[in-house]
Amino acid sequence: MTVLILPNARTSNRYGFVVSKRVGNAVTRNRVKRRLREILRQLDRAERLATGYDCVFIVRPGIALVPFAELDAAVQALLQRARLLLPARTSPPPFAEPQG
């Protein structure tokens, strides 16, 4: 899988997917795109992605056989190499005792 990234003048990201017929039939290609969208949706909800970019993912044949967890790791690795993946936020404790 390859990702092409360009900055945009928006406050959000836009994603595109190029999945050729070599990947499989229409059902397989659509499943790959749904899985990629879900991975990006989860990263976006966790505020792990830098904003203001257009990203195009070019999918290679064989990706339909990759388990979801491996696909998730591959997408995160690509985004980290592109410096778009932000570190995971740690949540504050639910209740902190006042100091003093």
Secondary structure as GFF3:
##gff-version 3
##sequence-region A 1 100
A	DSSP	beta_strand	2	7	.	.	.	ID=ss1
A	DSSP	beta_strand	14	19	.	.	.	ID=ss2
A	DSSP	alpha_helix	26	45	.	.	.	ID=ss3
A	DSSP	beta_strand	53	59	.	.	.	ID=ss4
A	DSSP	three_ten_helix	63	65	.	.	.	ID=ss5
A	DSSP	alpha_helix	68	81	.	.	.	ID=ss6
###
